[in-house]
Amino acid sequence: MPDYVKFDGVAAADIVKIDGIEKASIAKMCGATTPAAAATTATRWVVALDDAFLGYAPNSDLTDWTTYDHLTGTGHPQAFDICAGKNASGNLIYICSRDSVSAELMVSGEDVTSTSSWTTVDLGSGDQDQFRIIWFDDGSTSGVWLAVGRQASAGVARSTDGGATWSNVTLSGLTGHDTTIGIQAMAYGNGVVMLAQDERIYTSTDNGASFSVSTPFSSNTPTAARALTYTNSSWVLICGRSGELRIRTCADSDLTDWSGEYTPDTLTRNPGNKFDDTVILASYQGRVCHITSKDRYLSYFDVDGKTVSNLSLVTLDMNSASNRAEDIATDGQTWVIAAREGDIWKSVDSGESWSKVIDDLGGINDHAMAICSDVLTVI
């Protein structure tokens, strides 16, 4: 009997309970078997560096990195994001976004260790830099890829054939949408794609094919939406207001009912409206770690619906004013920070303590700007 891929429209990978019963305790549903839980231990990590370099290392040894130039002859653009997902055949690939007006996305082949495996994607005229890339399983062979960033096209780039072709899902008709402010906050969970721009929350229940907009905050309205994540049946928004970072959360059962503000720390860090001021985050089983780009202070906390607990601050002992974090990711077991000057940091206790495992990755003295593992579903 084949595995079920959805129940009541929710992808199997996103199901936690059915009628109050843990998914792992359900052998079959309507005659179809429950799929095995997704792996939560990476076999490989992939990092996008500045100057068009790409690096990879085995999870078993994050000091053993191999780097190569995957965009030879096309300039030296910085990276924005990188994500693992599937191609049209259902096999593992990676998609990276870079600062380019004619090659905003780079799609790997099935062998990410090959220097010739990457192809470029031109999303159209104008500045179409994509700040955030996600992939999720919708039950199809290739799943769905979404990328979002600058709003020259007033929309979200979407692919349903493994990154081979892309369409623009327009946001221009939605009330309040601002084409002058890029979108950096996007996540997927429980059958919903969520974006955030300032005080506006955009949601899609048809796998990113269309969006609606709402303004659910009745007070302390966010002025700079910087990051979103979904974990423990909860949505988490990291935003800015009054020159400080704020946390707002909600249970996935009611996207209109958000918590009041939580302040992650006493530091004044204005998230601004530039990409350099972005907030990077990772989450797993209710633990959220976030850090402001080009910063050395990491905040972590636990979330359960509208409740945030265990708010804590970690100071990373980075060795210079110019060496700050650029990205953070987790496979559920290992948490990894990619930093400027090519440094890689690692935590194995859910972000509570960190060690630098490599200094100047590959000896090329390029910034490590985006990182991910080969684990596809981490919630």
WOTA-V129899 format. One record per residue. N is the residue number from 1. RES is the residue in three letters. OMEGA is omega in radians with two decimals (* if undefined). Layout:
N;RES;OMEGA / N;RES;OMEGA
This chain:
1;MET;-3.12 / 2;PRO;3.06 / 3;ASP;2.96 / 4;TYR;-3.11 / 5;VAL;3.11 / 6;LYS;2.96 / 7;PHE;-3.07 / 8;ASP;3.08 / 9;GLY;-3.13 / 10;VAL;3.12 / 11;ALA;-3.08 / 12;ALA;-3.10 / 13;ALA;-3.10 / 14;ASP;-3.12 / 15;ILE;3.07 / 16;VAL;3.13 / 17;LYS;2.98 / 18;ILE;-3.09 / 19;ASP;3.08 / 20;GLY;-3.12 / 21;ILE;3.12 / 22;GLU;-3.10 / 23;LYS;-3.09 / 24;ALA;-3.13 / 25;SER;-3.12 / 26;ILE;-3.11 / 27;ALA;-3.12 / 28;LYS;3.07 / 29;MET;-3.12 / 30;CYS;3.09 / 31;GLY;3.12 / 32;ALA;-3.09 / 33;THR;3.06 / 34;THR;-3.14 / 35;PRO;3.10 / 36;ALA;3.14 / 37;ALA;3.12 / 38;ALA;3.09 / 39;ALA;3.10 / 40;THR;3.02 / 41;THR;-3.10 / 42;ALA;2.91 / 43;THR;-3.12 / 44;ARG;2.99 / 45;TRP;-3.13 / 46;VAL;-3.11 / 47;VAL;3.03 / 48;ALA;-3.12 / 49;LEU;3.03 / 50;ASP;3.09 / 51;ASP;3.03 / 52;ALA;3.10 / 53;PHE;3.11 / 54;LEU;3.11 / 55;GLY;3.09 / 56;TYR;-3.13 / 57;ALA;3.06 / 58;PRO;3.12 / 59;ASN;-3.11 / 60;SER;-3.11 / 61;ASP;-3.11 / 62;LEU;2.96 / 63;THR;-3.03 / 64;ASP;-3.10 / 65;TRP;2.98 / 66;THR;-3.13 / 67;THR;3.05 / 68;TYR;3.10 / 69;ASP;-3.08 / 70;HIS;3.10 / 71;LEU;-3.11 / 72;THR;3.06 / 73;GLY;-3.10 / 74;THR;-3.12 / 75;GLY;-3.02 / 76;HIS;-3.08 / 77;PRO;3.04 / 78;GLN;3.12 / 79;ALA;3.04 / 80;PHE;-3.07 / 81;ASP;3.04 / 82;ILE;-3.05 / 83;CYS;3.03 / 84;ALA;3.12 / 85;GLY;-3.08 / 86;LYS;3.03 / 87;ASN;-3.06 / 88;ALA;3.11 / 89;SER;-3.14 / 90;GLY;-3.13 / 91;ASN;-3.06 / 92;LEU;3.00 / 93;ILE;3.07 / 94;TYR;3.02 / 95;ILE;-3.10 / 96;CYS;3.04 / 97;SER;-3.12 / 98;ARG;-3.10 / 99;ASP;-3.06 / 100;SER;3.12 / 101;VAL;-3.11 / 102;SER;3.13 / 103;ALA;-3.05 / 104;GLU;3.14 / 105;LEU;3.06 / 106;MET;-3.06 / 107;VAL;-3.12 / 108;SER;2.90 / 109;GLY;-3.12 / 110;GLU;3.10 / 111;ASP;-3.08 / 112;VAL;3.10 / 113;THR;-3.11 / 114;SER;-3.12 / 115;THR;-3.08 / 116;SER;-3.01 / 117;SER;-3.02 / 118;TRP;3.00 / 119;THR;-3.09 / 120;THR;3.13 / 121;VAL;3.05 / 122;ASP;-3.07 / 123;LEU;3.09 / 124;GLY;-3.08 / 125;SER;3.12 / 126;GLY;-3.12 / 127;ASP;-3.04 / 128;GLN;3.14 / 129;ASP;-3.10 / 130;GLN;-3.03 / 131;PHE;-3.05 / 132;ARG;3.10 / 133;ILE;3.02 / 134;ILE;2.98 / 135;TRP;3.04 / 136;PHE;-3.10 / 137;ASP;3.10 / 138;ASP;-3.12 / 139;GLY;3.11 / 140;SER;-3.12 / 141;THR;-3.03 / 142;SER;-3.02 / 143;GLY;-3.10 / 144;VAL;3.01 / 145;TRP;3.02 / 146;LEU;3.07 / 147;ALA;-3.13 / 148;VAL;-3.12 / 149;GLY;3.12 / 150;ARG;-2.97 / 151;GLN;3.05 / 152;ALA;3.11 / 153;SER;3.11 / 154;ALA;-3.13 / 155;GLY;-3.13 / 156;VAL;3.08 / 157;ALA;-3.04 / 158;ARG;3.07 / 159;SER;3.08 / 160;THR;3.10 / 161;ASP;3.04 / 162;GLY;3.11 / 163;GLY;-3.13 / 164;ALA;3.10 / 165;THR;-3.06 / 166;TRP;3.04 / 167;SER;3.11 / 168;ASN;3.05 / 169;VAL;-2.97 / 170;THR;3.02 / 171;LEU;-2.96 / 172;SER;-3.11 / 173;GLY;-3.09 / 174;LEU;-3.04 / 175;THR;3.05 / 176;GLY;-3.08 / 177;HIS;-3.05 / 178;ASP;-3.11 / 179;THR;3.14 / 180;THR;-3.11 / 181;ILE;3.10 / 182;GLY;3.13 / 183;ILE;3.13 / 184;GLN;-3.04 / 185;ALA;3.09 / 186;MET;3.08 / 187;ALA;3.13 / 188;TYR;3.04 / 189;GLY;3.07 / 190;ASN;3.08 / 191;GLY;-3.10 / 192;VAL;2.91 / 193;VAL;-3.14 / 194;MET;3.01 / 195;LEU;3.03 / 196;ALA;3.05 / 197;GLN;-3.02 / 198;ASP;-3.11 / 199;GLU;-3.05 / 200;ARG;3.05 / 201;ILE;3.11 / 202;TYR;3.12 / 203;THR;3.07 / 204;SER;3.07 / 205;THR;3.10 / 206;ASP;3.06 / 207;ASN;3.05 / 208;GLY;3.13 / 209;ALA;3.09 / 210;SER;-3.10 / 211;PHE;2.94 / 212;SER;-3.07 / 213;VAL;3.06 / 214;SER;3.06 / 215;THR;-2.96 / 216;PRO;-3.04 / 217;PHE;-3.09 / 218;SER;3.12 / 219;SER;-3.13 / 220;ASN;-3.04 / 221;THR;3.09 / 222;PRO;3.07 / 223;THR;3.12 / 224;ALA;3.10 / 225;ALA;-3.00 / 226;ARG;-3.13 / 227;ALA;3.07 / 228;LEU;2.96 / 229;THR;3.11 / 230;TYR;3.13 / 231;THR;3.10 / 232;ASN;-3.14 / 233;SER;-3.08 / 234;SER;3.01 / 235;TRP;3.14 / 236;VAL;3.07 / 237;LEU;2.97 / 238;ILE;-3.04 / 239;CYS;3.11 / 240;GLY;3.00 / 241;ARG;3.12 / 242;SER;3.05 / 243;GLY;-3.14 / 244;GLU;3.04 / 245;LEU;3.11 / 246;ARG;3.09 / 247;ILE;3.01 / 248;ARG;-3.09 / 249;THR;3.01 / 250;CYS;3.02 / 251;ALA;-3.12 / 252;ASP;3.12 / 253;SER;3.14 / 254;ASP;-3.08 / 255;LEU;3.09 / 256;THR;-3.01 / 257;ASP;-3.10 / 258;TRP;3.11 / 259;SER;2.90 / 260;GLY;-3.09 / 261;GLU;2.86 / 262;TYR;3.08 / 263;THR;-3.00 / 264;PRO;-3.14 / 265;ASP;-3.09 / 266;THR;3.14 / 267;LEU;3.07 / 268;THR;-3.10 / 269;ARG;-3.09 / 270;ASN;-3.10 / 271;PRO;3.00 / 272;GLY;3.13 / 273;ASN;3.10 / 274;LYS;3.11 / 275;PHE;-3.14 / 276;ASP;-3.11 / 277;ASP;-3.07 / 278;THR;3.04 / 279;VAL;-3.13 / 280;ILE;-3.09 / 281;LEU;3.04 / 282;ALA;-3.10 / 283;SER;3.06 / 284;TYR;3.07 / 285;GLN;3.05 / 286;GLY;3.08 / 287;ARG;3.12 / 288;VAL;3.02 / 289;CYS;3.09 / 290;HIS;-3.09 / 291;ILE;3.08 / 292;THR;3.12 / 293;SER;-3.10 / 294;LYS;3.13 / 295;ASP;3.06 / 296;ARG;3.08 / 297;TYR;3.14 / 298;LEU;3.05 / 299;SER;3.01 / 300;TYR;3.13 / 301;PHE;3.08 / 302;ASP;-3.09 / 303;VAL;3.04 / 304;ASP;-3.07 / 305;GLY;-3.13 / 306;LYS;-3.07 / 307;THR;3.05 / 308;VAL;-3.13 / 309;SER;3.07 / 310;ASN;3.09 / 311;LEU;-3.09 / 312;SER;-3.11 / 313;LEU;3.09 / 314;VAL;3.04 / 315;THR;3.12 / 316;LEU;-3.07 / 317;ASP;3.10 / 318;MET;-2.82 / 319;ASN;3.10 / 320;SER;-3.13 / 321;ALA;-3.11 / 322;SER;-3.09 / 323;ASN;-3.07 / 324;ARG;-3.11 / 325;ALA;3.06 / 326;GLU;3.14 / 327;ASP;3.10 / 328;ILE;-3.14 / 329;ALA;3.07 / 330;THR;2.98 / 331;ASP;-3.10 / 332;GLY;3.12 / 333;GLN;-3.13 / 334;THR;3.08 / 335;TRP;-3.02 / 336;VAL;3.04 / 337;ILE;2.97 / 338;ALA;-3.02 / 339;ALA;3.06 / 340;ARG;-3.04 / 341;GLU;3.00 / 342;GLY;-3.11 / 343;ASP;3.10 / 344;ILE;3.12 / 345;TRP;-3.03 / 346;LYS;3.01 / 347;SER;3.07 / 348;VAL;3.10 / 349;ASP;3.06 / 350;SER;3.02 / 351;GLY;-3.08 / 352;GLU;3.03 / 353;SER;-3.02 / 354;TRP;3.02 / 355;SER;3.06 / 356;LYS;-3.06 / 357;VAL;3.09 / 358;ILE;-3.12 / 359;ASP;3.12 / 360;ASP;-3.08 / 361;LEU;3.08 / 362;GLY;3.14 / 363;GLY;-3.09 / 364;ILE;3.06 / 365;ASN;3.07 / 366;ASP;-3.13 / 367;HIS;2.99 / 368;ALA;-2.87 / 369;MET;3.14 / 370;ALA;-3.06 / 371;ILE;3.05 / 372;CYS;3.02 / 373;SER;3.12 / 374;ASP;3.03 / 375;VAL;-2.97 / 376;LEU;-3.09 / 377;THR;3.13 / 378;VAL;3.13 / 379;ILE;*
